Amino acid sequence: AEEPAQGVGRRALLSGLGVGVVGVGLAATTGGLGTTLYNRSTFSYDGLRLNGPGITPITPNDAFYTVTKNVIDPRVDASRWSFSVDGAVRMPNTYDFTALTRMPETVQETTLMCISNGVGDGLMSNAMWTGVPLADLINAAGPSDDAVEVLVTAVDGYTDTFPIEKALDGTTMLAYRMNGDELPQRHGFPVRLVVPGFYGEKNLKWITGVEVVTYDAKGFYETQGWGPDFVIPTRSRISEPTTTDPVSRGGVVPLRGTAFGGDRGVSRVEISTDDGRTWTDATITYPGTRLSWALWSHEWRPTVAGATAVIVRATDGTGAPQIVTDRPTVPTGATGLHRIPLTVI
């Protein structure tokens, strides 16, 4: 297949679809500072973050974090929806919604996280997804032996890519139910992509097709300067306490939080209550799955008055420790340890 045009031209397609998108005019008509502002603003969120002591193993649909690039998200009629598999394949095919939902389905627990999720932020949630492995559709089409990636498209004109090996991983799926319910509109009804271990931008909502390609294709956000690495590094977060109010010496301070190893699972969570000088194992209260977050807790009994900090770190299921070096979200996602300063009185 011929490599498609990159950059604004592909993005401008949205105006023809009648879908409003933040920053389209700015990107198409300006450069310099305007382009910088556009690049940094394309990962805006609409107000849903998940944090605090109320976090449960499975996130309710109405609390699941939401990031959108659109002023108005598309509304899709499932009876008119279709999904195509084409490109470097022997037998291109198209599926309607009924045909897709009649295929053998799978259910898996998978956590999603946005690439713009800063250390300690709440753009991460966990759900049970029901759908069909993308590999079933690609294998039925007969991918070329020299296939390199898949180029995925959505109703709103958004595109993204990932390696063919990930597309053929049985955990990458076309999901049409979320926590047992019909996929909500804001989460991609009627069908979205779930790509465990890759940042949320690869998990396209309102998906319409996949093209198998034999070249290094670039998704929209790659053309805007994000990436090139979109694999989620191990993360951990303190969800409780939620304030930096002083705590009492001799009392019990409950510490709670999450840890996430992408598609590698979580094997260990450690807590420091003396600003990193010593560490102790936290209790993993919910281990989750290889594809999901884990929940942890620890009961801290302060004995020394003064200023300190609580820090968390995690080890993934392969035994690799969390990256401790601080790195900003741009361009490949944040790393570092979540730290909460506290005073013991």
Secondary structure, 3 states (H helix, E strand, C coil): CCCCCCCHHHHCHHHHHCCCECCHHHHHHCCCHHHHHHHHHCCCECCCCCCCCCCCCCCCHHHCCCECCECCCCCCCHHHCEEEEEECECCCEEEEHHHHHCCCCEEEEEEEECCCCCCCCCCEEEEEEEEEEHHHHHHHHCECCCCCEEEEEECCCCEEEEEHHHHCCCCCEEEEEECCEECCHHHCCCCEEECCCECHHHCCCCEEEEEEECCCCCCHHHHCCCCCCCECCCEEEEEECCCCCCECCCCCEEEEEEEECCCCCEEEEEEECCCCCCCEECEEEECCCCCCEEEEEEEECCCCCEEEEEEEEEEECCCCECCCCCECCCCCCCECCEEEEEEEC
